[in-house]
Amino acid sequence: MGGVPDELWRQILETGIQNSKLNYKDLCCISISCRRLHRLSSEDSLWLLLLSSDFSSPNQLNPNLNNATSASAKSTYKIKFDREKARKVAAHRRAVLRKESEVLEFERKIREIESGLQLREAETRDGNGTVGVLEISSITRS
């Protein structure tokens, strides 16, 4: 690895990101392999590429991203990633709550039907405690 210049490594990483072969996890894994790749994978140019490929606009969250005083592109990526993850978790929770609500409504309807059937059964019992035959015309659909 010592024989390959930094510029070539930089181009390899940029090409991987541009061709959607490398994502943020890959870039983080590469950064722990050695000090040289850690330094190269921490460059703002790579994280700006990831920002533009993973999110709509790299400057959407921080319009002063290109200023020297602004947060690094890696920090901006982390903020956007965390917000997107929280948004997805909240959307999943809402979907689960909707389904739980539907299940509860179905359970309520089932209990209602069961109690209606029990009332019908009680009405049709004869004096001996046996169930009599219901006339088909007396059964109504609800």
Protein Blocks (a to p, Z undefined) as FASTA:
>chain_A
ZZpcfklmmmmmmmmmmnopacfklmmmmmmmpmklmmmmmpfklmmmmmmmmpmblklm
mmmlmpmkbccfklmmmmmmmmmmmmmmmmmmmmmmmmmmmmmmmmmmmmmmmmmmmmmm
mmmpcfkopacdddfklpccZZ
